[in-house]
């Protein structure tokens, strides 16, 4: 389980997701997830100058996606930002102007808790995913938007999104028949990995489990998914060995990558929380508890089936207490991973960079930017305008508020000044994931200001 700041405390390894509220078993991620899709779209955006929009192309390979994006350039329109914004200009980061998308109870709310755990760029718009507790337990939930401002909730179907116990979506990517979403299903009694597919983002199908591919003794879950070649690769964890070990699945062959204790396991818990395609290799990030406490960890693969663990460097990945990478994106100097460092009973945001996914550097801690009173953590990251934007939460004001950081290169960071009207309230808010689409930065998460948790969305013009 996770404590209120999303720090793993030795139970089922779940994505940082709980801030006083129910902890997410799966995040995207979240997941995520979405970041696999976003990283690929970001790579295309860098080569498609002046892109204003995208045409929905489902099941396409990256070369087809690029052609579709180029063809869509002249077709897009730019959404209008509401008038209430907050703006900052740092010495090392571009200006950003954030606004909160107005709350609509029928879309973002309901009884009990609803939250967006991740968001993915899909064709001409966005797909957000997470969970909804209105039915008494958590069910998977999906929202769609053409522009980040106007949202629709995909109607709940208990046979697809629900079931006994909890179901949650933690990651999604443009792959397979159109979209693939991955997560967790608790209806089996001990919890198994779960997969959903869609051709259009609105109509979804639950993939029936085959043999022990998704299950096993104890708990299995998928945290993130990315398209690769003609298929996809999902990553997460498996507790069937008595402790948590990394787990990897590939499709369309529908296989579970065989466990290798030297790479995926060890003493304590290991999990992959996010995966992205970076040039010629897949790069997955997460955490490793084999050293007695939690350390950040990285794995690489050329094809999703053969994996290598990046050698541990205590000065980069470790330290006193726990460190974890939650999300990774292609951006800045090459790759940027974000997460947290829990040392001396204090949780702070943390950033790592790499030129190639193999050699990593920890961005030096700055208490003013990454820390503060109580807890701070980065939960999502995306490349934008040659730089990077990260989102998460900050408890320094006495309760949890949404938080944003930006960087021109992944190495030098600026913290967005807090605006209570947009990022906070007397209760808790959190940004869980962020993407860039058609010139806009879109962050998703949740807001507890209404007495229970509701899904929430924030936007800013990209720089």
N, C-alpha and C positions, 0 to 999 in steps of 0.2 A: 504494500500500500504506500501511498504518498502522504506526507504531512501537508499542512495548509499551504506551504510554499511550493509544493510539488517535488520535494526531495525524497528520493527513494529511501525507505528505512528498513529494507531487508525483506519485505513481503513480496507479493507479485510485482514485478518491475513494470511500472506504467509510466507513460510520458508525463512530464511536468504538466499538470492540468488543474490540480485542486488549489484554490485559494479560498479557504474557509468552507468551500462547498464540496460536493461529492467529487472525489478524484476520478479522473478519466482513466480507464484501463487501457484504452488505445488512443493514441494521438498520432494522425495524420501525419506533432506529430509528429500530427499530425504534420499531425500530423499533417504534412507532410505532405509520401504523401504528395501532398500537393507540391512540395518543393521539387520533387522529381520532374513534374510537368513544368513548373516554373523555370527551373534551371534550363531545360531544353528550349522553352520559349524565349528566355532571356538571351540564350546563345543565338537564336534566330534573329531577335530584335537588333542585336549588334550588327547583323549583316543586312538588315532591311531598313535602311535609312528613311526616316520620315514616316514610318508605319503609324497609321491612325486607327486601325481596326483589324479584325481577323474574320475569316469565313470559317464556319464550323465544318471541319473535315474529320470524319470519324475513322479510326483505325488506320490512319495514314502514317507513313514512315516520315522521318525527319525531312528528307528531301522533298516529299510531297507537301509537308507542312510549310516549308519555306516558300514554295511556289504559291500555296494558297494564301499565305500572309502577304506576299508581294501583290497578288491579284486583288487583295482586299483593301489595299492602301487608299484607294480613291473612294471607298464606299462608306467610310466610318463617319460618325458624328461625335462631337465632344459633349459629354454630359455637363450640365450646369451645376456648379458648386453652390450649396446654400450660403447665405451671407455671413453666418457666424463662424469665424475661423480663428485659429491661433497660429502665429507665424514666428519663426526664429531664423536668424542668420548667424552662424557660428564662424569663427576664424578658420576652421578646418573643414566645415561641412556646408553644402548648399542649403538654401532656404527651403523650408517646407511650410505648408499652410494646411492645417488639419481641421476637419469638421466631423461632427457626429451625424451619421445618417439618422433622420427622425425615426423614433420608435413607432412601430405598428404592432399592436398586441396580437392581431390575427396572424401576422407573419413571423414575428420574432419571439412572441410570448406564448402564454397559455398557463394552465395550472402547473405548479411545481417548477422544475428547472428545464430550460432549453439553453444549449450553448453550441456555438460554432467552434470546432476544434481545429479546422483547417480550411483552406481555400485553394482551388486550382483554376488556372486559366484553361478554358475549354472552348475552342473555336472562337466565336465572336463575343463570348462573355465569360462568366464565372460560375463555378459550382462550389458552394460551401457545404461542409458536412460536419457532423458531430452527433449530438444525442438530444433526446427529449424525454423527460421523466413524467410527463403528464399522465401516462397510463398506469402509474404506480411503480414501475421499474423503468430503467433506461432503455429506450429504443433508438435505433439508428435514425438519423434525420438528415435531410438534404434540402438545400435552398439553391435557387438559381438567380442569376442577374445578367442583364445585357451590358451593364455599364458600371456596376459597383454601387450605384445610387438607388436603383429600383429593383426590389427583390420579390421573389415568389417562393412560397414554401411548397415543396413537393408533397402532395397529400399522403398521409400515413397509410400504409398497407401493412397490417399486422403480420401477414404471411411472409412478407418480404423484409420489412424493417424490424419486426418485433419477435415475440416469442416469450417463453418463460425466462425469468431472470433478465440479465442485461445484454443488450446488443449495442455496439458503438462502431462508428466509422472513424478511423484515424488518419487515413491517407488516401489519395486518389491521383490518377494520372490519365492522360489521353493515351489509350492503348487498347488492344483487343478490338472488340466490336465498336468502340467509341470511347467509353470511359470505364476504367476499372477502379473500384473502391475497395479498400481492405480494412480489416479491423478485427473484431472479437465477438463471439457469441457464447453467452453463458447458459444457454438452454440445455446443453448437454450434461450439465451437472458440475463439470470441472472447468469448463471454458475452453473453447477451441478457436483457432484462427477462422476468419470468415471473409468471403469475397462477394461483392456485388458487381454487376455490369449494367451498362446503359448505352443505348445508341444515340440518345439525344439529351441526356441530363434530366429528363422528366420521368421517363418510364424505366423502371429498374427491375432487375431480376437477381434473385439470390442464387449463387452457384451452389449446387448440391455437393456436400462433402463426399469424397471418394476414398474409401478405405481409411487409412490413417494419415492421409496427406495433410489434413488440417488439424488433426487431433492427436491423442495420446494420453497417457496418464498425466494427471495434474493439468496445468494451464499452458496453452499456446496462444499466441496473438501476433498479428501482423501490424507493424507500426507505420510502414511507408512502402510505396510502390513507385517504380519508374519504368518507362518504356525503354526497350533495348532491342535493336534489330527487328525481327518480326514478332517479338513477344514482350514479356515484362518480367521484372524481378521484384519480389516483395521481401522485406526483411522484418525481423521482430525478435521474439524470444520463445523459449520452450522450457518448461519446468519439469518435464517428465524424468529428467535424470537426477532428481532430488534437489538440485539447485537450478537457478536460471542460467541457461546457455543461449547463445546466439542461434537463431534459426533463419534459414533462407529458403524461399520457394521460387520456382521459375514456371513460366507459362509461355507458349501454349502447350508444352509437353506435360504440364501439370505435375511436376515432380517436386519432392522435397530434397534439397541438396543434402547429401549424407553428412552426418555430424562428424566433425574432426575436433577432438578435445583440445588439441594443441592450438587450433586456430579459433574455434568458436567457444571453447569452454575454459575450465580452470576452476580453482577454488573460488567460492563466493559466486556472485551473479555477474553475468555478461549479457548485454543486449545491444542490438542495433536499433537506433531510434529514427534514423533518416538515411536515405540513399539518393545519390544523384549521378548522372553521367557527366564526367569531366574529361573531355577529349577522348582518348582511347580507352579509358578505364572507368569502371564504377567505383565510387568512393562512398563508403558507409561510415557513419559516426554513431557513437553511443557511449557506453560506460563499461568498466571492468572492475569487479570487486576482488580479483584474485590476490591483490597486494595487501588485503586486510582492511582497506577502506576503498571507497569508490574513486576510480580515476577515469579521465576521459580516454576514449579509445577510437582507433580508426582501422578500417579494413579496406582493401582494394581488390578488384577483380577485373579481368579482361572480358568476361562473358557471363557473369552471374553464377557460374557453376564452380569455378576454381578461385579460391580466395586466399589472400595473404594478410596476416595481421601486421600492421605497421609496428615496428619494435617500440616498446614502452620507453619513454624518456621522462623520468620523474620530474625534471625541471620544467618540462613542457606540458605533460598530461596530468601530473600528479600534484602532490603537496599535502599539507596537513588537512585532515577532513576529507570531504568528497568533492570531486569535480566530474562534470558530465557535459558532453556535447549533445544538444537536442536537435539542432537543424543545421544543414549545410547548404551552401549555394555556390555556384560558379559566379565569381564577381571579384571586384577589387584587384588584388595582386595575382589572383588565380582562383583560390577557393577561400571561403570564409565560413567558419563554423562558430555557432553561438551556443551558450548554455549557462551554466552557473558554477560557482566555486563556494562550497560551504565549509568555511574554516573558522575556527575559534567561535563557534556558535553564531556565526553571521553569514547570511546568504547574500552573495553579490553576483552581478552579471559577469560573464566571462566571454572572451573572444579568442579564437585561434585562426591563423592564416597559413596558407600553403600555396606554393607555386605549381604543385603537381599532384597533390593528394598523398604524397609519400613523405616529404620533408615538411615539418610543421613548426610554427613559432607561436608562442603564447603572447598575445598583446599585453604589455605591462599593465598591471592594475592601477587604476586611478580612482580613488575613493569618491571624488566629486562626481565623476562620470558614471562609474559602474556600481558604486556602493551608496552608502548613506545609512541612516537609522533603520533598524529592522531589516527587511528582506527586499532584494531586487533580483530579477532574473530575466534573461532574454529567451523567448520561446519561439520566435520566428525570424527569418532573415530572407531578404531578396535583393538581387542586384537591380540598380536603377541608375541610369545616366552615367555609367562608368564608375559609380560608387555603390554603396551598400546601405540599406535601411534595415534596422532590427527593431522588433517589438516585443513587449512582455509586460511586466508589472513592477510596481514599486510600493512598498509598505511604509516608506519613511514619513508619510503624512498621518499615520495612525491607523489608516485602513488601506486596503489594496486599491491602487489606481492604475489605469493603463499607462504604459510608458513607451517612449520612442527614442531610439538612438539613430544617428546617421554618420556616415563616413565617406570621404571621397575616394578611399583606396582600401578600406578594410583594416588599416593599421592605426589611423588617427581618427578618434571618435568625438562626437559632440552629443550631449544629452539634450533632448528637446525640453525647453522650460515647461513646467506643469501648468496646465490651464484646467482648473477644477470643473468648469462648465462643460468641457469637452472630454477630459480624461478621467474625471473623478465624480464623487458625490459622497454623501455620508456613509455609503456602504462600499461594496467592492466591485471593481471593474478590472478586466484583464484583456489584453490583446494576445491571441494565441498563435496567429499566423498572418503572413503578409505576402502579397503578390503585386506585380505591376502589369497593368493592361491598358492599352490605348492611351498612354500618357498620364495615367493615374495610378497612385499607390493606394491599395485597398487592404485594410487590416480587419480581421474578424476576431470575435471573442465572445465575452458575455458581460452582463451588467446586472447587479443586484439591487439597483436603486428602487425597483418597484415592489420590493418585499420578497420576491423570489427571483431566481436567476432567469434572465432573458438573453437570447442571442443579440449581438450588437455588432455594428459595422462602422468603421471610420474611413474617411478618404482624404487624400491630399494630392495636389498636382505633383507629378513627377518632375524632377529637375533635369 
